Each structure stands twice: as structure tokens, then as C-alpha cells.
Amino acid sequence: MANPVRIGVVGCGSVMQHSYSNLINQLKGRGLVETVVACDVQEERKPLVLGPDYGYRRFTTDFEQVVDAEDVDLVLVTTSMQEHGMITKAALEAGKHVLVEKPMSPSLEEAAELVELARKSKGHLVPAPHVILSPTYQKIWRHIHNGDIGTPHLARAFYGWAGPTWGQWFYRPGGGSMFDLGVYNVVSLTGLLGPARRVTGLVGTAVPQREVEGEMMQVEADDNAHICVEFANNCYAVITTGFTIQKYRTNAFEIYGSTGTIQMRGDDWDPDGYELW
């Protein structure tokens, strides 16, 4: 078996503590990864990440001690959105593999620079959401490209909720519902249907003030979006997303072809969480 991948994480908040750590612990149990060093600006998180639930060997408040560490192969970036680009750049320049939470940068220009840097780096860049690599999406992709629904003509995707009541950065510049939620739909559809040829949409702020972390704040990012996307062969898709949706009953996405339809049920990403008819 190959040597385990040695992980250093930057940002030890809720994102790291839940989804990522659950998966990392599963991989540790199989001998595939090691948790080496954790970084967070809140030093009070040190006992938590060094404890048995997470098992990191070292803790630091300086992210450069993670990206420059000789015993780290992969840097996991789970900080607030505004820091993603800076940390990812430093890690790629250090030759590390990088898995960075969405968005890899709040700036399109910086994101393009990171992609170019990754081409030159010894490390690989994997920006979230990487759902297209999951078994569910792989099965759906094979159905589409095997012609099981014929030629795709239309698609729709939906993802939203009422919005977080924690983390004011969700509503600051660089945050917003498109970066937090709509990006899943964009990755899903472009991964299954190919690159977008044209995009148009309506994006705005429907709730200008929100109570977050016990205090009222002015919302400076989008919380409401409806996006239209054109793919090859005059295939069109609609993406609906927002922090403005209290409840809904619909599928995560549906793709309509010339001979059939395929959908992913709800937000269910298990390997058989789709229907084809």
C-alpha cells in the first residue's frame, strides 16, 4: 500500500469539525491518511484538535507553519472564504496538494491565477465542491454519456435554505448564496453537461438586514439568485438558489433528454440516490 497522505489543516471551525473530520477519521482507520498539524487563529481550539476526536500532532496559529511543513503532503483549507485564495496560493507555491473549500477565491481573477499556478506546481489543486467525483454523480454521468436519456435538451437545479444564523462572513463581500449554495448546482451541471457557453441571471439581496450571532447586520452579499445557463447544442439550464427559501420539495437537479429524464433525488448523494426513466 502507498504511504498515507499526511494532512495539515488551516481553519478548525464548523466545516472542518463536521463533514471533513468524519471522512478523515474513516480514512485514518483504513491507514490512508495521517493528521499532522492543525492551524486556527483561535488558540482555544488547540485542545480540541489535539484530542482523540481529531488527533492532530501539532497546533499553530500561523498558517505558514502548515504550508511549509516538510511532513505535510496535503493542505486542507477550511477557513473563512476571504482567506481561501491567499492560503491556497502559498500551499501550491510550497509544492503541496491542496483541497480548498468553496470558493477557492472570491475573485475570478485570483481563481484563474490559482489554476495557472496549479499547472506549474508539484501539487494538485482540488477546489470544493468536488461532488462530481462522488459515486452518485459518476453513475449519472455514465447514464448521460451512454445515451440513456438521449440528447440533453433542458435541465434545472435547485438548492437553498433560510440562511445561516452564524458566521457573519456568509453575508460579507466574498460570501453570499451563490458562493455557498449555487456553486453546487453549477459544478453539477457543468460536470455532467460540459462547459457553459453563455450565462445570464438575476442576483440580488432580498433580505437587507439579518440577525447573525445575536446581532443585526447589514447584508453585503447576494442572498437570492436565478441563473440561466446555455450549454452546447442549445441545451439550457436554470439554477435557483438563495438564503431565502424556508422549505421546499423538489429534486436537487433534473436533466431532460430526447428519450428520457434523470434526476438526483433531494439532496441525497448516496450512490443510488437518483432516478432514471
C-alpha positions, 0 to 999 in steps of 0.5 A: 500500500502507498504511504498515507497522505499526511494532512495539515489543516488551516481553519478548525471551525464548523466545516472542518469539525463536521463533514471533513473530520468524519471522512478523515477519521474513516480514512485514518482507520483504513491507514490512508491518511495521517493528521499532522498539524492543525492551524486556527487563529483561535488558540482555544481550539488547540485542545480540541484538535489535539484530542482523540476526536481529531488527533492532530500532532501539532497546533499553530496559529500561523498558517505558514507553519502548515504550508511549509511543513516538510511532513505535510503532503496535503493542505486542507483549507477550511477557513473563512472564504476571504482567506481561501485564495491567499492560503491556497496560493502559498500551499501550491507555491510550497509544492503541496496538494491542496483541497480548498473549500468553496470558493477557492477565491472570491475573485475570478481573477485570483481563481484563474491565477490559482489554476495557472499556478496549479499547472506549474506546481508539484501539487494538485489543486482540488477546489470544493465542491468536488461532488462530481467525483462522488459515486452518485454523480459518476453513475449519472454521468455514465447514464448521460454519456451512454445515451440513456436519456438521449440528447440533453435538451433542458435541465434545472437545479435547485438548492437553498435554505433560510440562511445561516444564523452564524458566521457573519462572513456568509453575508460579507463581500466574498460570501453570499448564496451563490458562493455557498449554495449555487456553486453546487448546482453549477459544478453539477451541471457543468460536470455532467453537461460540459462547459457553459457557453453563455450565462445570464441571471438575476442576483440580488439581496432580498433580505437587507438586514439579518440577525447573525450571532445575536446581532443585526447586520447589514447584508453585503452579499447576494442572498437570492439568485436565478441563473440561466445557463446555455450549454452546447447544442442549445441545451439550457439550464436554470439554477435557483438558489438563495438564503431565502427559501424556508422549505421546499420539495423538489429534486436537487437537479433534473436533466431532460433528454430526447428519450428520457429524464434523470434526476438526483433525488433531494439532496441525497448523494448516496450512490443510488440516490437518483432516478432514471426513466 
